[in-house]
Amino acid sequence: MEISLRAVSEDDLAFLNRLTNDPEGAGAFQWYGWHDPHEHRRRWEDNGMLTDDGGLLMIVRGVERVGFLSFRKQVTSRSAFCWEIGLILAPEFRGQGYGTRAQQLMVGYLFDHTPTNRIQATTELSNMAEQRALEKAGFTREGVMRGGGFRAGEWQDGVIYGIVRSDRS
């Protein structure tokens, strides 16, 4: 089950659209309604979906696309920031440990290549599979965000998880 992360290529754009602009591909916790089907292409043509403030990486097993992982800077004070990460796996790869491993790889990458001290992730309170994956990846549950997200016509409670450099020692 060895996976890796890599930059997005033009050939990945249809796969990304499947995971974000198709209810079955996105899944119950990531379906937020239809959106511009050309958004991914424009972002890829503009900057390859990677900037100093974040980006998107493919999760792959050999040449097979498993999903994608996003990351973005979140300002935490006047002089500091953390990274917030999130992922979507293709339906055929869910529940097999790929999300946990991808999050571990991303944590290692961000701690090795940026000066940040904190990485965080959020998920809906009812998304127990993602909560287990984050905990297995080394994240600590920090609290509940009441009414933090809107999906499926309702306000959803969320859970925030974090990991800091010293957690990896």
Disulfide bonds with the S-S distance in Angstrom:
none
